[in-house]
Structure formats: structure tokens, C-alpha cells
Amino acid sequence: MSAEAPKTPWYAHLPSPTARPRDMSPEDLRALMDDPAARVGETFVVVDVRRADLDDKGSAVHPSAINLPAQIFFQTLPAIYGLLHRVPIVVFHCSSSRGRGPRCAGWYQDALDARACTSSAAYVLTGGIVAWRRAYPDAVVELP
């Protein structure tokens, strides 16, 4: 019986981020969303970096999120930087924010730091969409 070789992670050939973005709790994100002076796409944006798991039964998305899958995030970072570097607060998440979310937030913050850009900052949604959904079950968009 032959054993299968371990699967190489999708990020194995990419550089590890050096930045350690700040965390943002679901409560702090909710407060930001409820702030009448805050505008999605101008004051803040939420970046959902999930890909295949969006197809899972019962999946949901944050109502203010754009989807930029982690598996192509690094390769498209120059375009992402161009789109987001004027947005002061960019909040990243995946399912639990223990892998893809922090990795992409780190890459984004590294790109900001490399350009000495201080008009934007990366944050990681603590606990990811799972924590958001638990805290605010009526503030998600259910997927079919």
C-alpha cells in the first residue's frame, strides 16, 4: 500500500507576510457599521478571502464584504493595493480568521508599508465570519 504524499498548501510557494495587522472584534466592526459618518468603500471595507468554502451548504457573507480569494490575493496585490489604499480601514476575514484572513491582511499591510502608505491599514476580524455570524445572526447574507 502506497501512502499519498502530503498535499502542499496553496501558499507554500509565496512569501510569508511580515506585518502583523491589528485585530478588530465583531463588536468594533458593528460599531463602525452603525456609525452614521462611516461609509462602506470610503471609510472601511470588509474583505472576505474565502473561496471554495463559500459553496458549502449554509454559507453566509458579511453584508459589507467584497470577495478577494486568498488563493489569488498575493498575485493580484498590485491591483488590490490600487483599489483599496485610500480606504482607511480594511478588515480581512475568512471562516475563522486563523489562516487565510491574517495571511492576506499581512500581505496587504506589507504592500502599504513598502510604499510608506499611511492612508489605509489592515485589520483582521477576530474569529472570522463564524464569530460575526454568532454575534450578529441577522447581519449576514445567506447564500443559496
N, C-alpha and C positions, 0 to 999 in steps of 0.2 A: 504494500500500500504506500503510495507516494503522498507526501504532505504538500499542500499548496504553499507556495511562497507567500509570505505576508504581503498584503496589499500596501503599496506605497501611498502615503497620504497625498492629497491633491496639492498641498502646499510645500512638499518636500524639496522641490527644485527652486523655490522662491526664497528671497532673503527674509530673515526674521525681522519683525519691526523692532525698533529700538525705543520708541516713545511708549510711555505708559499713560494713556489718556485717563482722565478723571471719570469716576462713576457718577451716574445720575439715577436716583431712585425712581420707581414708578410714581411716587407721590410728588417728587420735584418736577417730573415731566408733566404730570397732570396740572400742577400749579402753573407751569409755563403755558400749557394749552389753554388754561382758563384766564390767563392774563389778557385783558382786552387790548393791550398795546402790542402783544406778540402776534406775529403773522407767520403762518407756515410758508416756508420758501424764502422769507425775508429775515425773520428773527431766528427761526430754527427750522430744522428739517430732521425727520427720522429716517434712517437708512436701515432697511431690512435686508440682511445679506444672505438669507436662506435661498435655497434653490429647490432641490428635489423634494424636501420635506414640506414644501408648500402644497404639494399634491396629496399629502396624507389626509385621510378622512378626518373631518373635524378641524381642519386648519383654519386659522384666522390671521388677519393682518391688522396692524395698527392703523387707525383711520388717517393719520398724517404721514404715513410711510411711503417712500419710494423703494423699489426693489432693485438692488445692485448686487447680484450674486457674488459671494466670496470667491468662487472658483475662477472668476474672470476679473475680480476687482483690481488686483495688482497690475495686470496687463493694461487695464483701461484707466489707471490712475491719472495720467495727464489730462484726459478729458473730464474725469470726475473732479479733479482739482479746479479746472476751468469753470465748471458748473457751480461748485459749492464754496469756493474760497471767500466769497463775500457774505456768506451766511454765518453769523456769529456762533451759533450753537448747532453742531451736527452730532446727533445721537444715533449710535450704531447698536444694532441688536441682531441676534439670531434666536434660536429656540431658548437657550438658557444663558446666553452671553458668557460662556466659559471657553469658547474656541474661536469660531468664525467672527463673531462680533468684535471681541477685543483685538483680534489679529487685523481686521480691516480698519478699525479705529486707529490702531497703531500705525499702519501704513499711511493712512490719511494724515495723521499728525506728523509723521516723518516728512511727508511731502510739504506740509505747511512750514515745518521747521527748516527744511532745506532751502526754502525760498524766503525765509525770515518773514513769513506771513503771520500777522497777529490779528487779522480781521475775522478769523474763524478758529474754532477749537473743536477737537473730537472728544466725545463723551461715550461711555458705554452704559446702556440701560441695564441696571442691576437685575439679574435674574431673567433677562430677555423677555420675549413675548409671553412666556409661561407666567412669569411674575406679573406682568402687565395685565394679562387676562384674569389672573386670580384676583388682583386688586380692583380691576375695573371691567367686569364681565360684559357690561353694556357699552363699553367703549372699544369694541373691536368690530371688524368687518368679517363676518363668517364667509368662508369660501365654499363653493358647492362641492 
